[in-house]
Amino acid sequence: MFKHLNAVAGDPLLALIVAHMKDTNPNKIDLGVGVYKDDNGHTPILNSVKKAEAILLEKESSKSYLGIYGASEFESTIQDLLLGEDSPIKQAGRIRSSQTPGGTGALKVAADFISANLKGARLWVSDPTWGNHKSIFNSAGIESCDYPYYDPATNGLRFDDMMATLRAEAKAGDVLLVHACCHNPTGIDLQAEHWEVITDFVNERGLLPLVDAAYQGFGDGLDEDLAGLRHMASKVPSMLIANSFSKNFGIYRDRCGGLSIIAETAEEANTAFSIVGQAIRANYSMPPAHGAAVVHTIITNPELKAEWQEEVTAMRNRINGLREKLVSKLKDCGVSKDFSFIKDQRGMFSYSGLTLEQVRTLRSQYSIYIADTGRMSIAGVSDSNIDYLCESIKKVVG
Ligand code: PMP
């Protein structure tokens, strides 16, 4: 039955993790993996999460099925985090939200919903984008097209080229995927003025925006990071938001996210949401309960919420602090290349501008593991490895 099958190449990032694990060099550094790490290289469980879990252990009284949209009280929690607590869109009933298995689950349900109901819609994604975006949408039968985003010449954003391509090629009814903040993999974010232009264009052309919010709180702040998303939501008739709680609650393996659908009227939102329910039922029937129960317990308990906000702030400050340190240490080492752009990037990742050859040399000669694209996971840098990292980059870059 399976004799004709050929194995597919595994995810190169997972291969990088394995290579790092096998490496016996005591100075080895893993800058590949996309999870937050503390200064000891550990991905901690947040204190607020531990406390919420203790409450749940006491209070939880059933493991019966949840329902396809997850816990009903969680809908409002998702919306408050995304749009703010007094959102007119929420008050008008124009947004409906479902708990999903991570941001990936939200994107998969969105893809199935679009494929079944918005015939002929293509997906526009940034070049580059998170590796799984195209896989998820292509596997739902949706064609994906790239818009220019990263400029290797300046290590910055190609916004004019992005808009020129979209103006020339995007068709009414196409889906435009934008990252809310902390763009993965580049770390280069859209600024307020860009969100305004994109929002106007979405309305002129009749596109459906799909905003992927996987890193709320990791850039400049929980509200600041979604200012662009909120601007867009306030101006467009319809929008999809796929969000993940994996990073900002540190509950990666608990698989918790949300898919929100904004429509022109409450009635339209309810109709679309019922169809989203069909897509969920045919995919995984219903989401896992634990992650959402933790998030909901934290957000509805003022003390835990305050503690969680402090913990997100600490994770964000550590990453942004590392960006500053990296730039200044590289400069102190006398590296010929100007790496100052790293401190303007946001979130867990940085397109470092290192070439494939440089990345491979760092790996083979210095046991420093960076993705072939040059994407570095900044949280993998620590006070104990930053000097070795910068000296090694100096040796390789010159
Ligand atoms: N979108 C982006 C941009 C991501 O980087 C990720 C996670 N790496 C996801 C979605 C999916 O998140 P989750 O792990 O919650 O499925």
Boltz pocket constraint, residues with backbone or C-beta under 6 A from the ligand:
constraints:
  - pocket:
      binder: B
      contacts: [[A, 34], [A, 101], [A, 102], [A, 103], [A, 104], [A, 105], [A, 130], [A, 179], [A, 184], [A, 212], [A, 214], [A, 243], [A, 244], [A, 245], [A, 246], [A, 252], [A, 256], [A, 257]]
      max_distance: 6.0
